[in-house]
């Protein structure tokens, strides 16, 4: 799938979403009334390695990483445990090759926050990740509502 197809799917499926560019990523946020500067993260799409995030080897042609936060219980169901926060500039301590394309993986840096990722998902893998996008959207809505704007 192409990045643009993912963004279009999310914007057409979930109300109150906005797209912003941050730190070399395109982010989709929940911000229905535009009351927050950016909104609450739903997912991001990262195109290039950064100084503290090279584990996915995103500098390959046509490789990008889709990232999203899910419930801690869902993360544990997928991967067995939530790792500890890595020290600055490092990745989570989990036995995964974070450069594998088209496989749902823990996020190499934010796995400790129950974030997952997939490099350049196929349409089949994107179908598998849609329930997690639903979950991430629901989490963003709840966080937004807690802010009592």
Secondary structure, DSSP 8 states (H G I E B T S, - for coil): --HHHHHHHHHHHSTTEEEEEETTEEEEEE-TT--SSS-EEEEEEE-S-BTTB-TT-TTSTT--EEEEE--HHHHHHHHSS------TT-----S--TT-BSS-EE-TTTGGGTEEEEES--HHHHHHHHHHHHHHHHHHHHHHHHT--
